[in-house]
Amino acid sequence: MDEKYLIAELKRKNKIVFDFVFNFYYSGLCAYARRWVDNGDTAEDLVQDFFFNLWVHSSDLKISSSLKSYFFVSVKNKAINHLKHVKVKEEYGKYVQDEVNRQEESANWEFTEPELAELIDRGVQKLPPRCREIFILSRLEGKNNDSIAQSLGISKRTVEVQISNALKILRMELKDYLPIALLLYLFK
């Protein structure tokens, strides 16, 4: 049959011509699609979807090459789009799984505010007495190093060293309970 006639009749939704074209090209298109997607069922789904869209949108049909070329290029494009979609789904699935794993890991680090305060308080209580006193004045009461040095009659450098020692001890004391980033934030 003449391709121009077939194209014109497809545009007019001639069922007989559509059935003829479907039966003539279907198996070849399925074999071609199978080379792209490596799965017979998926290949058939892609070809059936192509023919469905051909029927639904036949009045908009614009074929500048041969009917055969149009069909095979269209099925190839459907296969490529399918593969892209599969890849996106896989990447999203991996992303979701990574997020679940990350949340499961972070769940191990979640504390209520009172629990966190208790952990810190226990750590502070393990500090040597003078170190604890200076740390409490600095971090818990918010006093600056100069005022601490003046009120205790010691040098500002001694205050700095004691706070540094306290932070080292607390980081070590609490490392099993809190992520290091949180420790650095809490005790900077």
N, C-alpha and C positions, 0 to 999 in steps of 0.2 A: 504494500500500500504506500501511497505517497505520504511523506512526512508532513507536508503542509496541510494535507487533509486531516491527518491524525491530530495535529496540534489544534486546528480549527475546531474539530469535533470535541476534543477534550475541553476546550474553552467553553463550548456550548453544553458541557456535561452530558455528552452522549454516552449512555451506559454501555452500549454494545462496544463502542470504540474503547472505552475505559477498560472493560473486561478483556478485550483483545490485547491491549497494551500490557495490562497486569499479567495475564497468562504468558505472554511472550517474554517479558523481561524479569519476572519475579525470581525464578531460580538462579539466573545469572547474577542478579543484584544481590541475592542472599549469599552466594558463593563469594562475591567481591567484598561484601561487608564483613564476612567471616574472616577474611584475610586481615582486616583492620582490627576487629575486636576479639578475634580468637575465641568466639563463643557462638555456637549455632543459634541458640535461642535469642541471644541479644541481637545477632545479625538479622534474624527474621523480624524481631520487634522493630528494628530500625527501618527495614524495608517496608514493613506494613505501615509504620508511621509516615514514611515518605509518601506512599500511595494514598493514605488517608488525607494528608495535607494537599497532595496533588488534586484530589477530588474536591476537597473543600474550597481550595483557592484556585481552581482551574480557570475561572474567568479572568484572573490576574496573570495568567501564564505568559511569560515572555521568554521565548527560547530563541537565542541568536545562533546557536550551533545546532548540531543534530540532536534529535530526540534521545538517541542512545547516549551521547556525550552528556547531555543535560541530566539524564537519570543517574548515570554513574558518578558524575561530579557531585550531584545532590546527595547521593547515598554516602559518598566519601566524606562530605562535609558533615553529615549527620553522625557518622562514625567518629570523626575527629572531635566533634562537640561532645559526644558521649564520653570519649576517653578523657577529655578535659574535665567534664563533670565528675567522672569517677575519681580523678586525681584530686579535685577540690574536696570531694566527700572524704577521701582518705586523709587528706591533710587536716580537714576540720575534725575528723574523728581522732586523729593523733593529738590535735590541739586540745580537744575536750578531755581526752585521757590524761594528758599532761597536767591540765588544770585540776582534774580530780585527784591525781597523785600529789600535786602541790598542796591542795587543800587538806588532803589526808595528812601530809607531813606537817603542815602548819597547825593542824588540829592538836598535834602533840605539844605545841607551844602556846596554846591559848589558855590564859588564866583569867580569872575574874580579878577585878581590882583588889579586893581584900586578899586573895591568894598571892597576888604579885607583891603587895605591900608586906605580907607576912614573910615571903621569901627574902625580900630585901632586908627586912628588919632582922631576920635570923643571920643574914650575912654581915650586917652592920654590928651585931652583938659579938661576932667572932673577931672583930678588929681589936688591936691592942687599945687600952683605955685612952691614952692621949690622942692616938690616931682617930679613934671613934669620936672623941669630943670635937676635934677639929673638923672631921667629915660632917658631923651633924650640924655644926655651926655653918659650914659652907653650903652643903647641898640641901639639907632639910630646912634650915632656918633662913637660907638665902643671904647670909652675911658675906661681904667681900673679904679678900685676904688681908687687906690693911687693917680693917676693924677687928678681925680675929687676932691678928698679931698684937695689936694694941691691948685688947681686953685680956689676953693671956700673958702678956709681957714677953713675947718671943719675937724672933725676926720673921719678916714676911717670907723669906726663903724657907724657913722651917715649916711654915704653914703650907707652902707649895709642895714641899717634899712629902709631908704627912698626907696631904690630899692625894698626891700621886700614888703613894704607897697604899692608901685605902682603896683607890680605884683598881689597882692591880690585884689586890687581895679579893675584892668583891667580884671582879671579872672571873677570877679563878674559882671562887666559891660558888658562883651562880652559872657557870658555863654549861652545866648539865641540864639546867632548867630553862634557860632563855637563849634565843639565837644571839650570836655575837653582835649583830647590827643593833638589836634592841639594847644590849648591854652598853654598847658604845654610846647610844643615844641617852640612856638613863644616867650614865656616869661619865659624861664628858666634862 
